[in-house]
Amino acid sequence: MTHLLDDIAGLIDVSGARSVTLIGHDWGAMVAWFFAMRRVRPLERLVIMNVPHPAVFREALRRLPQKLRSWYVQFFQLPRLPEFVLGLDGAAPIGWLIALSASDRRRFGPEVLDVYRRAAAHPGALTAMLDWYRRTSAAVEWPRCYEPACR
């Protein structure tokens, strides 16, 4: 997580921006939350999609319903097996997984799912995608304090 936060800070520094709007979705939103909690400047706005505040999320992860909804994160931790399964039939299972986990399946028509499938079919792409979950979920340093004075 520290490396991801440093990467975001580096990108902001290189851009020369005085302040930024940071937008995060899913695990990217978790990284954005941690960035906002640890670095007040140059963040002007924070947009979080699909992830509650880390204090709420940590509590949710302790409950069985959320563990069942997040089954795929545990599956992704396995070595090689997720790449094998998701890579079958030209990465077709990627479409199935995305459609299965979507709250509104109408948003993922065949043409959209095909874009995901083609991206995942590139050599090394599945491992890169899965490594995000492997590294982030294993390395999340849940803060004990969420107040600015604790940073």
C-alpha positions, -999 to 999 in steps of 0.1 A, spaced: 0 0 0 28 24 8 42 19 -27 8 26 -43 4 58 -22 39 69 -32 31 62 -69 0 84 -67 20 112 -50 47 109 -76 22 112 -104 7 143 -88 42 158 -84 51 151 -120 19 166 -132 28 199 -115 -8 203 -103 -14 223 -71 -44 202 -62 -62 172 -77 -94 153 -76 -86 117 -69 -112 91 -81 -111 55 -71 -133 25 -78 -132 -9 -61 -97 -17 -48 -86 16 -64 -111 33 -41 -95 17 -11 -61 30 -22 -77 64 -27 -92 63 9 -57 55 23 -42 83 2 -67 108 15 -62 97 51 -24 100 50 -18 129 26 -41 160 29 -23 180 2 -27 183 -27 -60 165 -25 -89 189 -33 -117 163 -38 -120 126 -33 -145 105 -53 -150 70 -40 -170 44 -60 -181 10 -47 -161 10 -14 -171 22 20 -147 40 44 -120 16 56 -133 16 92 -167 3 79 -151 -20 53 -129 -36 79 -159 -44 101 -178 -57 71 -150 -81 62 -154 -98 96 -190 -108 87 -199 -139 67 -222 -122 42 -194 -99 30 -169 -128 30 -192 -147 7 -196 -116 -16 -158 -112 -17 -151 -149 -24 -132 -140 -56 -106 -120 -36 -97 -152 -17 -97 -172 -49 -73 -147 -65 -48 -154 -37 -41 -189 -49 -10 -194 -71 -15 -202 -108 -50 -217 -105 -69 -183 -110 -48 -177 -142 -56 -211 -155 -93 -210 -148 -98 -174 -160 -76 -180 -190 -97 -209 -203 -114 -205 -237 -96 -172 -246 -103 -157 -211 -141 -162 -215 -146 -168 -177 -136 -131 -172 -169 -121 -187 -188 -146 -166 -171 -133 -134 -178 -97 -142 -214 -104 -151 -218 -125 -119 -204 -98 -96 -222 -68 -112 -251 -53 -93 -268 -44 -126 -259 -70 -152 -275 -48 -180 -245 -25 -178 -222 -53 -191 -235 -63 -225 -217 -88 -247 -196 -61 -264 -184 -47 -231 -175 -81 -217 -157 -89 -249 -134 -59 -243 -125 -73 -209 -120 -107 -223 -97 -95 -251 -77 -74 -226 -73 -104 -202 -62 -127 -231 -30 -108 -237 1 -127 -224 7 -118 -188 -24 -96 -185 -43 -120 -161 -14 -122 -137 -11 -84 -137 -48 -81 -130 -47 -107 -103 -16 -93 -87 -34 -61 -79 -58 -81 -57 -30 -102 -43 -7 -73 -34 -34 -49 -22 -55 -73 -1 -24 -88 15 -7 -55 22 -35 -33 34 -22 -16 65 -55 -9 82 -51 24 102 -61 23 138 -70 59 138 -88 79 112 -84 114 125 -60 140 109 -39 141 141 -31 104 137 -14 107 103 
